[in-house]
Amino acid sequence: MKTLLIAFAALAVSFNAHASGNAEAGKAKAAQVCAACHGPEGSKPSAPDQPVLAGQHYDYLVKALGDYKSGRRSNPIMKGFAGQLSKQDIQDLAAWFSSQKSTPLHNQR
């Protein structure tokens, strides 16, 4: 019984580690894919119709990117970028952007 409990606990820990993203990997991916429109930390969009990603909730970012990838959210530019992301890329990007501080836009311009 004790062995079963230990195995279950190890499985739960490994699942939680895999289910969340790696912020450093997300930072590298953001530099390749997201920075031109949203800024390197996701806090400086290049146009008013582009959202601030910094400080957004992890789960929201995972859902939004997944929805762009699948077509449930419609934006041709985001569909193209999200379409090339793996599930791990999406989790990593969400970890990166959700860990950044958000600055109100009126303080940036």
LINGI-V152660 format. One record per residue. N is the residue number from 0. RES is the residue in one letter. PSI is psi in whole degrees, 0 to 359 (* if undefined). D_FIRST is the distance of its C-alpha to the first C-alpha in Angstrom with 2 decimals. Layout:
[[N & RES & PSI & D_FIRST] [N & RES & PSI & D_FIRST]]
This chain:
[[0 & M & 317 & 0.00] [1 & K & 319 & 3.80] [2 & T & 318 & 5.42] [3 & L & 318 & 5.09] [4 & L & 318 & 6.26] [5 & I & 317 & 8.71] [6 & A & 318 & 9.89] [7 & F & 318 & 10.58] [8 & A & 319 & 12.39] [9 & A & 320 & 14.32] [10 & L & 317 & 15.33] [11 & A & 318 & 16.56] [12 & V & 316 & 18.54] [13 & S & 325 & 20.09] [14 & F & 315 & 21.06] [15 & N & 322 & 22.75] [16 & A & 321 & 24.57] [17 & H & 328 & 25.86] [18 & A & 338 & 26.80] [19 & S & 158 & 29.17] [20 & G & 170 & 32.33] [21 & N & 112 & 33.74] [22 & A & 322 & 36.80] [23 & E & 320 & 38.55] [24 & A & 323 & 38.33] [25 & G & 323 & 39.56] [26 & K & 315 & 42.45] [27 & A & 318 & 43.54] [28 & K & 321 & 43.33] [29 & A & 323 & 45.21] [30 & A & 328 & 47.99] [31 & Q & 323 & 48.40] [32 & V & 322 & 48.08] [33 & C & 334 & 48.43] [34 & A & 326 & 50.62] [35 & A & 323 & 53.98] [36 & C & 328 & 53.63] [37 & H & 355 & 51.16] [38 & G & 156 & 51.70] [39 & P & 326 & 49.35] [40 & E & 1 & 47.25] [41 & G & 14 & 47.82] [42 & S & 359 & 50.10] [43 & K & 78 & 53.53] [44 & P & 148 & 54.15] [45 & S & 352 & 57.35] [46 & A & 154 & 58.55] [47 & P & 338 & 58.33] [48 & D & 5 & 56.52] [49 & Q & 131 & 53.59] [50 & P & 156 & 50.76] [51 & V & 126 & 49.44] [52 & L & 334 & 45.89] [53 & A & 132 & 45.16] [54 & G & 359 & 42.98] [55 & Q & 157 & 41.99] [56 & H & 139 & 38.49] [57 & Y & 309 & 36.04] [58 & D & 322 & 35.02] [59 & Y & 315 & 38.71] [60 & L & 319 & 39.64] [61 & V & 314 & 36.93] [62 & K & 314 & 38.10] [63 & A & 313 & 41.78] [64 & L & 320 & 41.56] [65 & G & 321 & 39.55] [66 & D & 323 & 42.19] [67 & Y & 318 & 45.00] [68 & K & 318 & 43.41] [69 & S & 344 & 43.02] [70 & G & 359 & 46.39] [71 & R & 331 & 45.19] [72 & R & 139 & 47.08] [73 & S & 112 & 50.55] [74 & N & 114 & 52.08] [75 & P & 323 & 53.52] [76 & I & 311 & 53.06] [77 & M & 326 & 49.45] [78 & K & 317 & 48.68] [79 & G & 316 & 49.99] [80 & F & 312 & 48.06] [81 & A & 330 & 44.74] [82 & G & 335 & 45.08] [83 & Q & 357 & 44.61] [84 & L & 139 & 41.42] [85 & S & 170 & 37.96] [86 & K & 319 & 34.98] [87 & Q & 319 & 34.06] [88 & D & 315 & 37.71] [89 & I & 316 & 37.62] [90 & Q & 320 & 34.50] [91 & D & 316 & 36.11] [92 & L & 318 & 39.41] [93 & A & 320 & 37.83] [94 & A & 318 & 36.06] [95 & W & 304 & 39.42] [96 & F & 324 & 41.64] [97 & S & 340 & 39.37] [98 & S & 354 & 39.25] [99 & Q & 152 & 43.06] [100 & K & 137 & 45.32] [101 & S & 135 & 47.52] [102 & T & 130 & 51.18] [103 & P & 140 & 53.43] [104 & L & 325 & 55.81] [105 & H & 342 & 58.91] [106 & N & 349 & 58.06] [107 & Q & 340 & 57.97] [108 & R & * & 61.27]]
